[in-house]
């Protein structure tokens, strides 16, 4: 198939594009870094028509939870309104298949662990709310315009491939920041050690980016084969605390990290761990690279090779 990948120069989008090509798909990248705004519907429609796009994988979004608490309008405008423009353009151009990059942030602080897809949605920040509202938009585009979509709720994408790794600017994610602090021999700021968890630090379900890209490919294949629109958690079902991540990074690197504890960031949930039974049952997906040591080893190798001089 010929697939438009929005946000295709970002961390997950770029690796997914590479894996799509390995699976004999054709890929067209549409990314803000190339001056292609998701809200520019004229350009978007032109690209879709000229390239004869058959499906869309939608990664284009602002992703910093903390920033979203400070600039909510920025997140709703880009993540929600931008998505609406994309969906409307798909209707106008006859593209019927979409895989949406959603987030475990839609759940907020969950009522139970592990989290199931039909659990309560109560986002703690505008980032999570923008993802949840976009999922709701897709429900109506299915009913009214027959856009078939699968939303994948990520649980902390991480890790690296031989050629690509996580390097957002600014970077807000734990694993790359821990690794950079070790490489640069800098103090690491740990946000919060008073969470109601086993060691006082928040707990997350980490999913290797290659396992995540596999979920996207399986989801697209399912839609094209007639699968109904749906939503899936993509996680391992195993949570690791921030301190456990730090200890593993020290083990992999063979170096000690200097840690300074700071107050919690607003909007951070205590514990987010997925129940991924549904995607395993429906799509046959299995995490292959998502044990913590493999995740951090691949990330360490990539960052070590791409350290800024």
Backbone as a ProteinNet text record, in pm:
[ID]
protein_1_A
[PRIMARY]
XXXXXXXXXXXXXXXXXXXXXXXXXXXXXXXXXXXXXXXXXXXXXXXXXXXXXXXXXXXXXXXXXXXXXXXXXXXXXXXXXXXXXXXXXXXXXXXXXXXXXXXXXXXXXXXXXXXXXXXXXXXXXXXXXXXXXXXXXXXXXXXXXXXXXXXXXXXXXXXXXXXXXXXXXXXXXXXXXXXXXXXXXXXXXXXXXXXXXXXXXXXXXXXXXXXXXXXXXXXXXXXXXXXXXXXXXXXXXXXXXXXXXXXXXXXXXXXXXXXXXXXXXXXXXXXXXXXXXXXXXXXXXXXXXXXXXXXXXXXXXXXXXXXXX
[TERTIARY]
83.8	0	87.3	28.5	97.6	41.7	130.4	87.4	147.2	60.4	105.3	136.8	258.5	298.9	315.8	216.6	228	318.4	402.8	502.3	607	632	719.5	867.6	905.4	1046.2	1072.5	967.7	984.1	1033.4	1055.1	1112.8	1033.6	908.3	829.5	788.9	752	710.1	818.9	941.9	1053.1	1083.6	1084.3	1113.3	999.7	875.5	763.1	772.6	811.1	827.1	932.1	1042.3	1146.9	1094.8	1018.6	966.4	858.1	779.3	679.1	746.6	855.7	929.4	985	1035.7	1085	973.5	848.7	733.2	666.9	743.5	702.2	590	575.6	482.3	558.6	486.7	543.5	504.6	598	577.2	597.2	506.6	521.3	522	630.6	645.5	582.7	502.2	443.7	476.1	561.5	615.1	640	613.3	633.4	778.5	871.8	1013.7	1046.1	957.5	974	882.2	824.7	735.7	595.6	560.1	427.8	338.2	256.6	167.9	43.8	4.6	-111	-240.5	-241.7	-361.5	-367.3	-265	-265.9	-339.5	-472.2	-552.4	-533.1	-501.3	-477.7	-353.9	-246.5	-124.4	-146.6	-212.8	-240.2	-320.4	-422.6	-506	-426.9	-341.7	-258.8	-164.9	-99.3	-7.1	-81.4	-195.1	-271	-315.6	-362.5	-409.3	-294.2	-188.7	-76.6	-4.1	5.5	78.3	-11.1	-142	-238.4	-231.4	-243.8	-236.1	-356.1	-328.8	-434.6	-466.9	-372.9	-393.4	-303.8	-338.8	-263.6	-223.7	-98.4	-55.9	-26	-99	-99.1	-22.4	102.3	188.4	204.4	165.5	194.9	121.4	197.1	137.3	246.5	208.1	295.3	277.9	386.7	381	424.4	461.9	515.9	404.8	385.4	279	293.1	413.7	435.6	405.5	453.9	427.9	279	206.8	63.9	-11.3	40.2	-21.4	1.1	108.8	141.8	81.8	67.6	16.1	-93	-206	-310.3	-362.9	-374.8	-429.4	-341.8	-210.8	-117.1	-144.6	-174.7	-195.6	-330.9	-434.6	-565.3	-568.5	-501.3	-500.3	-427.5	-311.7	-232.9	-285.1	-300.3	-331.4	-475.5	-569.7	-711	-758.5	-742.2	-789.8	-710.6	-579.7	-498.8	-545.3	-578.4	-628.9	-761.7	-846.9	-977.1	-957.6	-862.5	-833.3	-785.4	-702.1	-654.3	-770.5	-858	-969.7	-1064	-1087.5	-1174.5	-1113.6	-981.7	-913	-918.9	-908.8	-924.1	-1062.6	-1165.2	-1300.9	-1306.4	-1247	-1251.4	-1173.2	-1074.9	-990.2	-1018.2	-1112.2	-1152.3	-1060.1	-973.1	-884.7	-961.3	-966	-1056	-988.3	-855.1	-787.8	-691.5	-699.3	-614.9	-569.2	-439.4	-386.3	-344.6	-401.5	-380.7	-290.5	-191.9	-98.8	-163.8	-222.1	-284.8	-193.2	-249	-163.6	-234.7	-155.2	-208.4	-250	-209.4	-248.4	-398.2	-472.5	-618.8	-681.3	-612.9	-670.4	-652.4	-550.1	-519.7	-472.5	-511.4	-480.5	-585	-548	-646.5	-704.3	-822.1	-887.7	-832.9	-773.8	-717.9	-596.8	-513.4	-393.6	-394.2	-368.7	-341.3	-467.5	-446.1	-554.1	-610.9	-741.6	-809.8	-863.8	-886.1	-927.4	-1057.7	-1149.1	-1278.6	-1282.3	-1166.9	-1162.4	-1189.5	-1211.8	-1245.3	-1139.8	-1187.1	-1097.5	-1107.8	-1000.5	-998.9	-857.5	-820.2	-683.4	-645.4	-517.3	-464.6	-407.1	-398	-335	-391.6	-371.3	-425	-370.7	-247.7	-194.8	-283	-305.6	-390.9	-532.4	-583.7	-719.8	-730.5	-628.2	-631.4	-632.9	-563.8	-564.1	-700.6	-758.4	-888.9	-996.5	-993.3	-1091.8	-1074.5	-950.6	-926.6	-982.8	-965	-1026.9	-1179.1	-1239	-1384	-1425.4	-1343.5	-1368.8	-1373.2	-1278.5	-1270.1	-1393.1	-1452.4	-1576	-1684.1	-1694	-1797.5	-1760.6	-1631.7	-1591.3	-1617.8	-1611.3	-1647.7	-1797.1	-1879.2	-2025	-2072.4	-2015.8	-2070.1	-1999	-1871.1	-1794.3	-1719.6	-1742.6	-1685.4	-1532.3	-1471.7	-1327.5	-1299.6	-1227.5	-1195.7	-1061.5	-1062	-940.9	-912.7	-785.6	-744.4	-655.3	-694.1	-614.8	-530	-401.4	-308.7	-263.9	-298.1	-263.5	-127.2	-27.2	110.5	131.5	210.7	257.9	408.7	453.6	595	684.2	676.2	763.9	908.6	1000	1139.7	1228.5	1358.3	1452.3	1494	1576.1	1630.4	1657	1673.2	1721.7	1867.4	1926.2	2066.2	2084	1980.9	1995.1	1915.1	1819.2	1730.8	1705.7	1701.3	1673.2	1595	1569.7	1484.1	1568.1	1536.4	1614	1526.9	1424.9	1339.1	1411.3	1373.1	1427.5	1313.9	1288.4	1357.2	1309.8	1389.8	1356.4	1293.4	1176.6	1106.6	1094.5	1140	1120.9	1236.2	1201.7	1294.8	1419.7	1403.2	1518.5	1623.4	1587.9	1693	1757	1680.9	1739.4	1834.3	1802.2	1893.6	2023.6	2009.7	2128.4	2214.8	2152	2229	2302	2236.2	2301.3	2424.3	2415.2	2530.1	2641.6	2606.8	2707	2779	2703	2759	2807.8	2797.9	2840.4	2772.7	2641.5	2563.6	2466.1	2422.3	2323.1	2186.9	2119.3	1985.9	1879.6	1778.5	1669.1	1557.6	1528.4	1421	1299.2	1192.5	1073.3	982	996.7	907.3	957	964.2	994.6	894.5	775.7	671.7	542	555.5	438.2	397.5	269.4	224.6	262.3	393.4	445.7	551.2	605.5	696.7	823.7	872.9	993.7	973.2	847.8	817	826.2	870.9	877.4	769.1	724.9	612.8	652.2	553.3	573.9	513.1	587.9	540.6	567.1	487	497.7	575.1	695.7	783.6	773.2	754.4	737	843	920.4	1025.4	963.4	1027.6	971.9	950.8	1033.3	1013.3	887.4	857.9	732.6	613	630.1	523.8	498.1	605	586.2	517.9	550.7	485.4	335.2	295.3	152.6	84.6	153.1	96.4	75.4	173.5	164.8	54.3	46.8	-60.1	-197.3	-207.7	-335.2	-379.8	-286.9	-322.5	-365.6	-291.4	-327.7	-466.8	-499.9	-632	-742	-721.7	-823.2	-848.5	-741.4	-754.3	-825.1	-811.1	-876.1	-1020	-1069.7	-1209.4	-1235.4	-1130.7	-1147.6	-1221.2	-1308.3	-1382	-1288.9	-1333.8	-1259	-1248.4	-1132.9	-1113.3	-1002.7	-980.1	-878.3	-802.4	-669.2	-587.5	-480.8	-461.7	-342.6	-222.3	-107.9	16.6	118.8	128.9	221.5	253.2	336.2	381.8	306.1	237.5	173.5	265.9	388.4	487.3	530.1	522.8	562.8	697.5	773.9	903	900.9	955.6	962.3	1078.3	1075.5	1185.2	1318.1	1318.7	1443.9	1493	1400.2	1440.2	1502.4	1448.7	1506.3	1647.7	1663.6	1795.4	1896.9	1857.8	1948.3	1986.5	1890.9	1922.8	2017.2	1998.1	2087.4	2228.5	2238.3	2370.1	2434.3	2354.5	2405.1	2455.1	2374.6	2410.1	2533.8	2539.5	2649.9	2775.5	2756.9	2869.9	2912.6	2822.2	2854.1	2746	2783.3	2691.6	2630.2	2501.3	2430.5	2412	2442.1	2417	2271.7	2194	2051.2	2015	1935.5	1879.4	1728	1661.5	1516.1	1454.1	1354.2	1278.9	1130.8	1046.9	903.6	843.9	731	659.2	625.9	617.7	565	412.1	344.8	198.1	146.1	45	-17.5	38.3	143.3	201	115.5	76.8	0.8	94.1	37.8	117.9	171.9	83.3	119	36.6	104.2	36.5	93.5	13.9	54.6	-59.8	-27.6	-129.3	-174.4	-300.5	-348.3	-355.9	-265.2	-259.8	-319.7	-404.3	-467.8	-543.2	-610.6	-697.8	-619.8	-509.8	-433.1	-362.6	-324.8	-261.8	-362.8	-484.1	-588.3	-638.5	-666.6	-727.6	-628.6	-509.1	-413.9	-293.3	-282.2	-168.3	-37.8	-45.1	74.8	138.4	272.4	345.6	468.1	494.4	618	739.8	837.4	955.7	1083.7	1087.7	1211.4	1195.5	1086.4	1047.4	1084.1	1178.2	1230.7	1319.9	1328.1	1393.7	1540.3	1609.8	1752.2	1773	1690.5	1702.4	1669.5	1564.4	1526	1641.6	1696.5	1800.5	1932.1	1961.2	2084.3	2081.4	1966.7	1958.2	1963.1	1897.4	1900.1	2041.1	2107.9	2243.9	2338.1	2327.2	2413.7	2392.5	2266.3	2237.7	2286.4	2255.3	2296.1	2448	2514	2658.9	2723.2	2660.6	2712.9	2671.7	2568.8	2519.4	2529.2	2623.5	2641.7	2694.2	2636.7	2683.6	2825.9	2911.3	3051.1	3061.4
-119.5	0	124.4	233.7	361.8	438.3	467.2	516.6	654.5	747.2	878.4	868.7	907.2	904	1047.2	1097.7	1233.3	1229.8	1331.6	1327.3	1221.2	1194.5	1084.8	1110.1	1229.5	1254.9	1251.8	1227.9	1214.9	1076.8	1057.1	933.5	809	801	681	679	794.5	800.4	756.5	799.9	765.5	616.6	558.5	415.3	333.5	378	308.4	314.4	429.5	442.4	344.2	331.4	237.2	93.5	59.1	-76.8	-103.5	-3.2	-17.5	-50.2	18.6	-6	-148.6	-193.6	-331.9	-432.9	-392.9	-479.9	-453.9	-396	-378.7	-277.4	-183.3	-72.6	46.2	135	261.3	368.5	458.4	557.4	698.4	787.4	930.3	1001.8	1074.6	1144.8	1283.9	1318.9	1453.1	1504.7	1607.8	1645	1794.7	1847.5	1989.8	2031.6	1938.4	1969.3	1999.2	1956.4	1987	2101.3	2171.9	2283.3	2239.9	2115.7	2063.1	2061.8	2163.2	2175.4	2089.2	2021.4	1932.4	2010.2	2139.6	2220.2	2286.6	2267	2319	2218.9	2228.4	2126.7	2127	2243.2	2247.7	2167	2186.4	2110.2	1962.6	1935.2	1797.3	1724.8	1789.9	1728.8	1708.3	1805.1	1795.3	1674	1657.1	1545.4	1411.8	1402.5	1276.5	1237.9	1336.3	1307.5	1273.4	1353.9	1332.6	1201.4	1165.9	1044.9	919.9	942	829.6	750.2	824.1	765.8	675.1	558.5	460.8	450.7	492.9	484.5	587.8	621.6	721.5	663.6	688.2	666.5	803.8	839.1	976.4	988.1	1038.3	1058.2	1205.2	1295.7	1437.4	1494.6	1530	1585.8	1643.2	1740.4	1783	1682.4	1649.3	1533.9	1562.4	1686	1712.2	1742.2	1648.6	1661.2	1788.6	1817.2	1934.7	2063.3	2073.1	2192.1	2210	2099	2109.3	2173	2157.3	2221.4	2372.4	2414.7	2557.1	2623.6	2545.5	2601.1	2510	2498.5	2406.5	2437.7	2566.2	2603	2550.3	2552.4	2500.6	2353.7	2277.5	2133.1	2101.3	2172.9	2146.5	2190.6	2301.1	2350.3	2253.5	2207.5	2118.7	1975.1	1919.8	1777.6	1745.4	1830.2	1803.5	1867.6	1997.9	2066.7	2020.7	2001.6	1952.3	1816	1728.2	1595.9	1606.2	1696.8	1714	1756.2	1843.5	1883.5	1763.7	1680.6	1560.5	1468.2	1442.7	1351.1	1405.6	1535.7	1597.8	1584.5	1600.8	1586.5	1442.6	1347	1206.7	1181.8	1240.2	1227	1283.5	1401.2	1468	1394.2	1315.7	1247	1096.8	1048.8	908.9	809.7	857.3	766.3	712.1	580.7	519.6	456.4	447.5	374.5	464.5	459.2	543.2	466.6	475.7	429.1	553.2	568.6	689.5	663.8	749.5	745.5	810.5	727.7	780.3	756.9	759.8	760.6	701.8	640.8	597.7	716.7	836.2	957.4	980.7	910.1	927.3	877.3	789.2	730.5	817.8	905.4	978.7	883.4	909.2	815.6	705.2	584.1	478.2	425.4	367.5	308.3	170	104.8	-28.9	-49.7	-139.9	-178.4	-330.2	-385.3	-316.1	-253	-158.5	-78.7	-148	-160.2	-213.6	-99.5	-128.8	-25.7	43.2	-28.6	31.5	94.2	108.6	174.2	324.5	386.8	529.8	616.2	715.7	811.8	944.5	982.8	1107.3	1165.5	1221.8	1271.7	1375.2	1372.7	1463.5	1590.5	1597	1711.9	1731.2	1849.6	1876.9	1784.1	1737	1641.1	1517.1	1454.4	1335.6	1364.6	1481.5	1518.5	1534.8	1592.7	1610.9	1476.3	1377.8	1243.8	1177.4	1190.4	1131.5	1194.7	1325.7	1394.2	1355.8	1333	1289.4	1149.2	1061.4	928.5	940.1	1031.5	1050.1	1103.8	1192.4	1239.5	1123	1032.4	919.5	830.2	817.8	738.6	793.8	925.6	986.2	984	996.1	985	844.6	745.5	610.2	604.8	658.1	652.4	732.4	851.5	943.1	935.2	898	902.3	773.7	669.9	537.9	537.7	627.4	622.1	511.7	410.1	299.6	327.9	323.6	361.1	265.3	255.3	189.4	286.9	315.8	402.1	314.8	343.4	267.3	354.7	311.2	386.8	341.5	425.5	391.2	398	304	308	325.4	449.2	486.6	417.7	466.4	418.8	453.8	362	383.1	286.9	292	206	265.1	190.9	240.9	126.2	162	68.1	101.9	29.6	57	198.1	248.2	375.6	490.7	462	567.5	552.5	667.5	667.7	790.6	802	908.4	1030.5	1142.1	1263.9	1386.1	1403.8	1520.7	1644.6	1760.1	1886	1980.8	2010.2	1954.9	1813.3	1738.4	1600.1	1593.9	1530	1520	1376	1279.1	1138.9	1085.8	994.3	948.4	881.7	779	697.4	778.4	855	933.5	1037.6	1094.7	1193.7	1130.1	1010.4	937.9	904.9	854.1	816.4	938.3	1048	1169.4	1220.3	1212.9	1258.2	1173.3	1043.4	954.9	986.4	999.8	1026	1159.2	1258.2	1392.7	1417.2	1312.2	1323.5	1441.3	1452	1560.3	1505.8	1593.6	1557.4	1536	1430.6	1401.7	1445.6	1517.4	1563.7	1459.6	1402.4	1304.4	1376.2	1379.1	1453.3	1367.2	1384.1	1319.2	1186.6	1173.6	1045.2	1016.9	1077.6	1061.8	1006.4	933.7	870.1	748.5	710.6	591.9	463.3	440.1	321.9	256.7	144.5	65.9	140.1	228.6	302.9	454.3	497.6	640.2	711	638.9	701.5	641.7	721	676.8	558.1	480.9	354.7	362.4	314.1	315.4	181	154.6	36.1	77.6	25.3	67.2	-30.8	25.9	-56.6	-17	-115	-86.2	-38.4	59.4	122.3	21.2	-82.8	-183.3	-266.5	-294.2	-362.7	-272.8	-145	-48.5	-38.3	-32.1	-24.1	-150.3	-264.8	-389.3	-381.5	-319.5	-302.8	-217.7	-115.3	-30.3	-108.4	-187.5	-263.3	-368.5	-438.5	-537.3	-470.9	-352.6	-281.6	-240.2	-190.7	-151.8	-272.9	-381.2	-502.7	-551	-537.5	-579	-493.5	-361.5	-271.9	-302.9	-319.9	-345.8	-479.2	-570.7	-702	-702.2	-584.2	-574.9	-560.1	-545.9	-527.5	-396.2	-397.7	-276.1	-176.6	-51.2	49.1	4.3	33.2	-16.4	63.1	30.1	93.9	-14.5	0	-99.7	-34.6	-91.2	-60.5	-129.6	-60.7	-123.7	-108.6	-212.9	-215.9	-360	-378.8	-514	-576.1	-493.6	-543.7	-546.6	-498.7	-494.9	-349.5	-302.2	-165.7	-158.2	-53.5	-28.2	111.8	125.3	256.9	337.1	468.9	553.6	508.2	466.8	420.9	291	203.5	79	108.3	206.6	247.5	302.1	385.8	443.5	333	237.5	127.7	43.4	20.6	-55.9	22.2	151.4	234.1	233	232.9	223.3	87.9	-18.5	-152.6	-162.4	-114.8	-123.9	-40.2	80.1	172.2	144.1	78.2	57.4	183.5	282.3	410.9	448.6	530.5	575.7	709.3	724.2	847.7	932.9	1060.5	1155.5	1201.7	1179.1	1207.1	1313.5	1411.4	1512.5	1504.8	1494.6	1483.9	1623.5	1641.2	1766	1734.7	1836.5	1811.6	1746.3	1679.7	1618.4	1721.1	1675.1	1758.5	1753.4	1864.7	1861.6	1774	1692.7	1610.7	1470.7	1437.1	1302.8	1201.9	1093.5	987.6	903.4	838.3	756.3	631	559.1	430.4	405.1	370.9	338.9	207.7	103.8	-27.3	-83	-134.2	-177.6	-320.7	-344.4	-478.7	-486.6	-561.1	-569	-699.2	-761.5	-887.4	-872.4	-759.6	-740.1	-739.4	-664.4	-658.3	-791.3	-860.5	-990.9	-1091.9	-1085.3	-1177.3	-1142.4	-1014.2	-973.4	-969.5	-917.3	-892.6	-985.4	-1068.8	-1159.7	-1090.5	-972.8	-895.9	-949.6	-954.6	-993.5	-902.8	-849.3	-772.7	-864	-823	-906.6	-845.3	-711.7	-642.9	-559.2	-579.7	-482.7	-518.6	-611.6	-624.1	-503	-459.5	-332.2	-329.9	-441.3	-442	-423.4	-487.5	-469.4	-326	-271.4	-132.8	-37.8	-46.8	49.5	20.6	-104.7	-137.9	-79.9	-92.4	-38.2	114.3	174.2	320.5	369.3	298.8	336.2	328.5	223.1	207.6	320.3	354.4	460.1	595.1	628.8	758.8	769.2	659.5	659.8	694.3	647	669.8	806.1	867.6	994.5	1107	1092.4	1195.3	1322.4	1436.1	1563.2	1590.4	1635.2	1659.7	1778
0	0	0	-41.9	-35.5	84.5	180.4	310.9	338.3	377.2	422.7	570.7	609.7	749.7	797.6	871.5	925.3	1047.6	1060	1166.7	1140.3	1014	974.2	990.4	1039.4	1070.2	1220.4	1297.5	1441.5	1479.6	1606.6	1659.6	1618	1656	1625.6	1478.9	1425	1285.2	1189.3	1214.5	1125	1129	1249	1259.6	1200.1	1219.4	1157.2	1005.8	952	807	755	828.1	787.7	788.1	890.6	900.6	795.9	763	656.1	523.2	495.3	370.8	369	484.7	493.1	466.8	496.9	475.6	340.5	247.9	108	86.7	180.5	159.3	101.8	33.9	-11.8	89.5	118.8	224.4	170.5	209	181.9	317.2	345.1	472	461.8	562.4	570.9	710.4	718.2	848.4	857.5	975.5	1001.9	978.3	1001.5	982.6	837.1	748.1	605.3	562.5	659.5	628.9	590.2	619.2	582.6	705.9	720.6	836	818.1	924.4	919.2	895.6	930.3	910.6	773.2	694.1	557.2	468.6	467.5	399.8	248.6	190.7	45.7	8.9	84.8	58.5	88.7	198.9	238.5	130.3	81	-23.1	-151.5	-183.8	-303.8	-295.2	-179.6	-160.4	-168.5	-102.2	-100.8	-241.7	-317.1	-453.2	-546.6	-543.5	-635.4	-606.8	-479.6	-442	-441.2	-464.8	-464.7	-333.1	-224.6	-90.7	-65.5	-3.4	26.4	175.2	260.4	404.7	472.6	597.5	673.3	808.5	847.5	985.7	1043.9	1149.5	1199.7	1330.9	1319.8	1436.2	1472.9	1384.5	1402.6	1523.7	1628	1749.6	1838.8	1918.6	2028.6	2141.5	2211	2301.8	2444.8	2478.5	2611.5	2711.5	2800.7	2899.7	2982.4	3030.9	3113.6	3039.4	2917.1	2836.1	2810.6	2795.5	2768.5	2885.5	3007.3	3122.9	3121	3056.6	3048.5	2925.2	2816.8	2690.8	2633.8	2701.8	2655.5	2516.2	2482.5	2351.5	2238.7	2259.3	2159.3	2130	2234.7	2219.6	2156.7	2198.6	2138.8	1992.7	1962.7	1824.8	1732.2	1773	1687.3	1690.2	1809	1820.1	1784.5	1827.3	1801.8	1671.9	1660.3	1539.8	1417.8	1434.1	1323.5	1276.5	1371.4	1335.6	1261.2	1307	1240	1094.5	1070.2	931.9	849.7	909	840.2	806.6	902.7	880.1	772.3	777.1	677	536.9	529.7	400.7	352	442	403.3	342.5	402.2	347.6	206.1	188.1	56.9	-50.2	-9.6	-107.5	-115.6	-36	-45.5	22.6	113.1	186.6	307.1	322.7	420.1	541.7	542.3	649.8	727.1	860	944.1	1068.1	1099.2	1226.1	1303.9	1424.7	1503.2	1623.1	1638.6	1750.7	1872.5	1959.1	2079.8	2200	2319.9	2438.5	2559.2	2647.2	2776.4	2861.6	2818.9	2889.6	2891	2805.5	2804.8	2935.5	3006.8	3127.6	3251.3	3251.7	3373.2	3480.7	3604.7	3713.1	3711.9	3672.6	3653	3784	3773.5	3890.7	3922.1	3819.6	3842.3	3752	3793.9	3718.5	3704.3	3584.9	3459.7	3399	3309.3	3252.6	3128.7	3124.3	3006.2	2920.3	2793.4	2697.9	2734.5	2799.9	2831.8	2971.5	3036.4	3167	3152.7	3265.5	3270.5	3200.6	3126.7	3062.9	3138.7	3204.9	3280.7	3275.2	3158.7	3141.2	3246.1	3282.7	3384.1	3323.4	3191.1	3126.9	2985.9	2927.6	2793.8	2685.2	2700.1	2602.3	2597.8	2713.7	2718.5	2674.7	2711.6	2672.2	2521.2	2459.1	2313.5	2241.6	2295.9	2235.5	2252.3	2370.2	2396.1	2306.7	2291.5	2207.9	2060.7	2019.4	1881.4	1858.2	1955.1	1945.2	1929.8	2004.3	1996.6	1860	1805.3	1668.6	1570.8	1586.6	1493.7	1499.8	1617.3	1628	1535.7	1529.4	1445.3	1297.8	1267	1125.8	1072.4	1159.2	1119.2	1087.1	1176.5	1157.8	1036.6	1020.3	918.7	783.9	784.3	659.2	629.1	710.1	685.8	687.9	767	788.3	890.6	851.4	941	1009.2	1140.9	1214.6	1328.7	1363.1	1486.1	1561.4	1685.5	1772.9	1864	1868.1	1951.7	2068.2	2188.3	2308.2	2359.1	2333.6	2370.2	2520.5	2569.9	2707.2	2705.3	2695.1	2702.7	2599.3	2477.6	2370.7	2403.1	2373.2	2410.2	2332.3	2360.6	2290	2157.2	2083.7	1957.4	1861.6	1734.9	1634.8	1606.3	1515	1481.6	1426.3	1355.1	1285	1345.5	1431.4	1482.1	1630.6	1700.5	1843.2	1883.4	2012.1	2063.7	2098.5	2035.6	2060.1	2035.6	2119.3	2107.5	2159.6	2106.3	2155.9	2190.4	2316.9	2434.3	2463	2535.7	2569.9	2708.9	2717.6	2846.4	2896	2817	2853.4	2938	3025.9	3128.5	3072	2990.5	2948.9	2873.4	2769.4	2703.1	2794.1	2885.5	2976.7	3076.4	3124.6	3213.7	3139.6	3017.6	2940.1	2908.4	2869.4	2838.8	2962.2	3078.3	3201.9	3232.5	3210.6	3233.7	3133.9	3007.5	2904.3	2926.8	2972.8	2990.5	3133.1	3216.6	3356.9	3426.5	3406.6	3465.4	3569.4	3654.4	3755	3688.9	3730.5	3676.7	3776	3725.3	3810.1	3808.1	3923.1	3938	3994.6	3916.8	3956.9	4045.2	4175.5	4269.8	4322.6	4453.2	4517.3	4629.2	4615.8	4718	4658.8	4548.6	4488.4	4571.8	4568.2	4642.6	4570.2	4554.7	4485.6	4574.8	4529.1	4613.4	4651.8	4565.8	4601.3	4596.4	4584.1	4586.9	4453.6	4348.2	4216	4126.2	4028.7	3946.2	3857.5	3819.9	3748.4	3609.8	3511.5	3373.7	3305.1	3203.8	3120.2	2994.7	2978.4	2867.4	2750.6	2631.2	2511	2406.9	2362.5	2264.5	2133.7	2073.2	1953.3	1839.3	1831.1	1726.3	1751.2	1876.6	1908	1876.7	1899	1869.9	1719.4	1640.9	1495.7	1442.3	1501.4	1460.1	1484.5	1595.6	1624.1	1517.3	1468.9	1363.3	1233.9	1198.8	1074.3	1082	1193.9	1211.6	1211.5	1272.3	1276.7	1137.4	1057.8	921	839.4	849.8	776.7	816.5	945.1	992.6	932.6	930.7	874	727.3	653.6	509.7	485	580	567	617.7	657.7	697.6	845.6	925.8	1069.8	1097.3	1196.6	1232.5	1302.1	1308.7	1384.5	1529.8	1592.2	1728.4	1797.4	1924	2006.8	2081.5	2088.8	2158.2	2245	2362.7	2441.5	2378.3	2378.8	2334.8	2447.1	2527.4	2639.1	2673.9	2774.3	2807.5	2923.4	3002.6	3122.5	3243.4	3225.4	3334.1	3355.1	3478.4	3506.9	3575	3543.3	3608.5	3667.7	3787.9	3850.7	3792.1	3815.9	3769.3	3827.1	3953	4015.4	3952.4	3914.3	3847	3711.6	3641.6	3512.9	3534	3634.3	3663.1	3696.5	3778.3	3814.7	3693.6	3603.7	3483.2	3392	3382.7	3301.3	3359.1	3490	3553.7	3525.6	3527.3	3498.3	3353.8	3260.1	3118	3086.8	3144.4	3113.2	3195.5	3309.9	3400.5	3472.5	3476.1	3538.7	3639.1	3735.6	3839.2	3798.9	3825.1	3792.2	3916.8	3903.9	4012.7	4003.6	4109.3	4107.2	4210.8	4166.9	4257.2	4249	4363	4366.4	4366.6	4278.1	4269.7	4288.2	4310	4324.8	4200.6	4219.5	4107.8	3999.6	3877.1	3769.3	3774.4	3749.3	3749.1	3636	3666.6	3563.2	3549	3625.8	3616.9	3693.8	3627.5	3693.5	3780.4	3882.5	3973.1	3905.3	3836.3	3778.9	3653.5	3545.2	3419.5	3364.8	3368.6	3316.8	3234	3117.1	3020.7	3042.6	3015.1	2984.8	2832.1	2771.5	2625.5	2572	2652.8	2611.5	2480.1	2465.4	2349.5	2218	2211.4	2086.6	2060	2165.8	2145.4	2090	2140.7	2095.7	1955.5	1931.8	1804.2	1688.7	1713.7	1604.4	1607.3	1710.4	1718.5	1751.5	1811.1	1845.8	1973.2	1975.5	2095.4	2109.6	2228.8	2247.7	2240.3	2163.9	2139.8	2198	2202.9	2241.7	2369.4	2443.9	2546.4	2690.3	2711.5	2846.9	2873.6	2997.7	3029.7	2988.9	3003.8	2968.6	2818.3	2736.9	2591.9	2552.7	2611	2582.3	2610.6	2729.8	2768.5	2697.9	2670.3	2596.9	2456	2387.4	2250.7	2252.7	2352	2362.8	2397.6	2489	2527.6	2408.1	2330.3	2213.8	2114.3	2088.5	1990.3	2040.7	2166.7	2219.6	2230.8	2262	2271.1	2138	2030.7	1895.9	1839.9	1899.4	1846.5	1948.8	2041	2142.2	2077.8	2118.3	2064.3	2112.3	2020	2059.5	2156
[MASK]
+++++++++++++++++++++++++++++++++++++++++++++++++++++++++++++++++++++++++++++++++++++++++++++++++++++++++++++++++++++++++++++++++++++++++++++++++++++++++++++++++++++++++++++++++++++++++++++++++++++++++++++++++++++++++++++++++++++++++++++++++++++++++++++++++++++++++++++++++++++++++++++++++++++++++++++++++++++

